[in-house]
Amino acid sequence: MVNKYNIQHSALGGLWGFGAPLIVSIIASIAIISAGENSGLGDNIVFNVIIGLLTELSFFAVFYTISKRRQVDWVQASGIKTKSPWYFYIIAILLGIVCVFLFNPIISLWEQLLEILGYKLNTELSFPLDNIGYLFLALLVVGVVPAICEEFLFRGLILNGLRNYGAVISIGVSALLFSLMHMNLQQLPYTIILGIVLGLIVYYTKNIWLSILLHFFNNATAIFIMFFTKPIDNPFVWYDILIAIVCVLGAVALLWLVIYAIKKVLSKQPQTQEIEDTAVVDKSTRNKLIITPIVVGLLFLIIFSLVNFGVI
């Protein structure tokens, strides 16, 4: 048994990261068709919550299955045992909250552009967020479960499997696959940005719990905003672009400072020797392993985008 993921594990994780939720969607569609068009199953809250949970759990199932079948010590390889200073966890929480507000202006501009182009926007959950019970349900279904399941697959396995190829490839590829996995053009910019932030934290700290915390508080902040505020239709004004640019630049500067501080703290700690990647592949094979899941993800995104544009 080895205690490190490699590029082959990352490629498998990327492919099944699209395949597993698709299987869940097919099962859900079959159940709705079997129940009959007039059954209302597709609008049933309990049914939608179960499908949502199964979709997220499928990511962890992919992570765990690949680890077991390829005989990888997933506890060691994913970064579960890595310890960080206590204030790293506080930083992760604050980053998760701040990212929502700093990147919201540019996301709003993106959504307005898509709406102009005829894209059908969807900003609602699969159940009404109108009481405390649904708030806690949303924190579980949209907060806790995705933060754990998605992080173990996309940062714990995919990013760590590409670690030997440097920060740009490991963080960039894992962020892109994470974004494409959502199969939603509306969420594409934000999920890429969030994936990069999560990837930077895990790449430099090797601690998966930090990205889980950041991911959860990011989702939870969005849920609380939805719960305590009402949607406002703000017409576009020219300075919205300026606000978006300033917020993005501020976020980049903040993230740079955080990573700089983390690297400085970790440089003073004793470093453990990296274990060599046992999956030696030539450059052509390496490129195929990296590109194949990305191409598959892009195809899924194109298909779902055409549906939301009303083309198919």
C-alpha positions, -999 to 999 in steps of 0.1 A, spaced: 0 0 0 13 35 -10 7 67 8 6 91 -21 -17 96 -51 -4 99 -86 -15 113 -120 -34 81 -129 -55 84 -98 -62 120 -106 -73 111 -141 -96 84 -128 -110 107 -102 -117 134 -128 -135 110 -151 -156 94 -124 -162 128 -109 -185 133 -139 -197 97 -143 -209 91 -107 -233 120 -104 -245 113 -139 -254 78 -128 -274 93 -99 -292 117 -123 -301 88 -146 -315 68 -116 -335 99 -105 -349 103 -140 -359 67 -142 -376 70 -108 -396 101 -120 -406 84 -153 -416 52 -135 -437 71 -110 -456 89 -138 -456 125 -150 -485 134 -128 -470 119 -96 -451 151 -87 -420 132 -77 -397 156 -95 -410 184 -73 -410 164 -40 -387 180 -15 -377 147 2 -369 131 -32 -348 161 -43 -329 162 -10 -321 125 -12 -309 129 -48 -288 159 -38 -272 139 -10 -266 109 -32 -249 131 -58 -225 145 -32 -219 112 -16 -210 98 -50 -179 120 -51 -167 105 -18 -175 71 -31 -153 77 -62 -125 90 -39 -128 60 -15 -132 34 -43 -101 46 -62 -81 47 -30 -90 11 -21 -87 -4 -55 -54 12 -62 -42 4 -26 -36 39 -15 -36 48 22 -62 75 18 -59 88 53 -23 96 48 -25 106 11 -54 130 14 -39 151 41 -63 141 70 -34 136 94 -16 169 85 -16 193 113 -15 231 110 -12 260 135 -46 269 151 -47 303 134 -46 286 99 -81 273 107 -93 308 116 -78 321 83 -96 294 63 -129 303 79 -125 340 73 -114 334 37 -145 313 31 -167 341 43 -148 370 26 -147 352 -8 -185 354 -10 -186 392 -8 -154 399 -28 -164 378 -58 -201 385 -57 -199 417 -79 -182 399 -108 -205 369 -105 -235 393 -107 -221 408 -139 -216 374 -154 -252 364 -146 -266 396 -161 -246 388 -193 -259 353 -194 -295 365 -189 -291 390 -218 -279 361 -240 -310 341 -231 -296 317 -205 -321 304 -180 -308 314 -146 -314 293 -115 -307 308 -81 -330 287 -59 -325 256 -38 -345 224 -43 -366 234 -13 -379 268 1 -356 285 25 -383 300 46 -379 286 81 -352 275 106 -358 238 98 -350 244 61 -320 266 70 -304 237 90 -313 213 62 -296 236 37 -265 238 59 -264 200 58 -272 194 22 -255 224 6 -229 231 33 -215 201 53 -219 172 28 -205 190 -3 -176 205 17 -165 170 28 -172 149 -3 -161 174 -29 -129 183 -11 -118 147 -6 -121 140 -43 -109 173 -59 -83 184 -35 -76 153 -15 -71 130 -45 -70 150 -78 -48 179 -66 -25 157 -45 -22 133 -74 -9 161 -96 13 177 -69 46 165 -86 38 186 -117 39 219 -98 14 244 -84 0 257 -117 -10 223 -130 -22 207 -98 -42 237 -86 -53 247 -121 -65 213 -132 -82 205 -99 -100 239 -99 -111 235 -136 -124 199 -130 -141 211 -98 -158 239 -117 -168 217 -147 -182 191 -123 -210 215 -114 -221 214 -151 -235 249 -148 -223 278 -169 -239 302 -144 -216 290 -116 -185 286 -138 -165 317 -129 -171 315 -92 -164 278 -89 -131 282 -108 -121 310 -85 -132 291 -54 -114 260 -67 -82 280 -71 -85 294 -35 -91 259 -21 -63 245 -42 -38 271 -30 -46 263 6 -42 226 2 -12 228 -20 8 248 5 -5 234 38 -12 198 26 -41 199 51 -75 189 37 -94 201 68 -85 237 60 -102 234 25 -132 216 41 -136 245 66 -132 271 39 -156 253 15 -182 249 43 -181 285 55 -182 298 19 -214 278 12 -229 285 46 -224 323 41 -243 321 8 -271 302 25 -274 327 54 -275 355 28 -303 338 10 -322 331 43 -320 366 57 -323 387 26 -347 389 -3 -336 389 -40 -332 424 -54 -333 431 -91 -305 456 -95 -303 472 -130 -268 473 -145 -249 506 -140 -214 514 -154 -197 515 -121 -207 479 -114 -177 469 -136 -154 492 -115 -167 477 -82 -162 441 -96 -126 449 -107 -117 465 -73 -132 436 -54 -113 410 -75 -80 429 -71 -87 431 -34 -93 394 -32 -61 386 -52 -41 408 -29 -56 393 2 -50 358 -10 -14 366 -19 -8 379 16 -24 348 31 -3 324 10 28 344 17 22 343 54 15 305 53 46 298 33 67 319 57 53 301 87 58 266 71 93 275 60 103 276 97 90 241 104 110 209 97 102 196 62 95 160 55 110 144 24 86 139 -5 80 104 -17 87 100 -54 58 94 -78 58 57 -86 36 62 -117 62 73 -142 46 82 -175 59 99 -207 49 134 -216 23 123 -242 6 99 -218 8 125 -190 -10 151 -212 -37 126 -222 -43 117 -186 -47 154 -177 -67 165 -208 -92 136 -211 -113 144 -180 -112 181 -189 -126 174 -224 -153 152 -209 -162 179 -185 -164 205 -212 -187 183 -233 -211 180 -203 -210 217 -197 -217 225 -234 -247 201 -234 -262 214 -202 -256 250 -214 -274 244 -247 -303 231 -226 -304 263 -205 -301 285 -236 -331 266 -250 -312 253 -280 -319 216 -272 
